[in-house]
Amino acid sequence: MSVLVHFRYLNKVYLLFNVIITSIIIAGLFQFSNQNLIAVIIFHILFHFIGALDMRNRYQNEGGVARG
């Protein structure tokens, strides 16, 4: 159900697909880690950190022009 929080992605198929797949991975991690919430929190932090690094890298490589 956490996918519903990301309703702004409904008109962007790639982003919606990404959120759904990531949610499935997080749910699986929660189940296979004996419902260890710390593992899910660490994965979530790392996922967003890597995404932020990728966005920063793309921004710098494109000469400081932000693109969606």
C-alpha positions as CSV (number, residue, x, y, z in Angstrom):
1,M,0.0,0.0,0.0
2,S,3.0,2.3,0.3
3,V,2.9,2.7,-3.4
4,L,-0.2,4.8,-3.1
5,V,1.7,7.5,-1.4
6,H,3.6,8.0,-4.7
7,F,0.4,9.1,-6.6
8,R,2.3,11.8,-8.4
9,Y,4.0,9.1,-10.5
10,L,0.8,7.8,-12.0
11,N,1.3,9.8,-15.2
12,K,5.0,8.7,-15.5
13,V,5.0,5.0,-16.3
14,Y,8.7,4.5,-15.8
15,L,8.7,6.1,-12.3
16,L,5.5,4.2,-11.3
17,F,7.1,1.0,-12.4
18,N,10.2,1.8,-10.5
19,V,8.2,2.5,-7.3
20,I,6.2,-0.7,-7.6
21,I,9.4,-2.8,-8.2
22,T,11.2,-1.1,-5.3
23,S,8.2,-1.7,-3.0
24,I,8.2,-5.4,-3.9
25,I,11.9,-5.6,-3.1
26,I,11.4,-3.8,0.2
27,A,8.5,-6.1,1.1
28,G,10.6,-9.2,0.3
29,L,13.5,-7.8,2.3
30,F,11.2,-7.3,5.2
31,Q,9.9,-10.9,5.0
32,F,13.3,-12.6,4.5
33,S,15.0,-10.6,7.2
34,N,12.5,-12.0,9.8
35,Q,10.6,-8.7,9.7
36,N,13.7,-6.7,10.7
37,L,12.7,-3.0,10.1
38,I,16.3,-1.8,10.5
39,A,17.2,-3.7,7.3
40,V,14.4,-2.1,5.4
41,I,15.3,1.4,6.7
42,I,19.0,0.9,5.8
43,F,18.0,-0.3,2.3
44,H,15.6,2.7,1.9
45,I,18.3,5.2,2.9
46,L,20.9,3.6,0.6
47,F,18.4,3.5,-2.3
48,H,17.7,7.3,-2.0
49,F,21.4,8.1,-1.4
50,I,22.4,6.3,-4.5
51,G,19.6,8.0,-6.4
52,A,20.7,11.4,-5.2
53,L,24.3,10.7,-6.2
54,D,23.2,9.7,-9.6
55,M,21.1,12.9,-10.0
56,R,24.0,15.0,-8.9
57,N,26.3,13.3,-11.3
58,R,23.9,13.7,-14.2
59,Y,23.4,17.4,-13.3
60,Q,27.2,18.0,-13.2
61,N,27.8,16.1,-16.5
62,E,25.1,18.1,-18.3
63,G,26.7,21.4,-17.5
64,G,24.4,22.3,-14.6
65,V,21.2,22.0,-16.5
66,A,18.5,20.2,-14.6
67,R,16.4,17.8,-16.7
68,G,13.5,15.5,-15.7
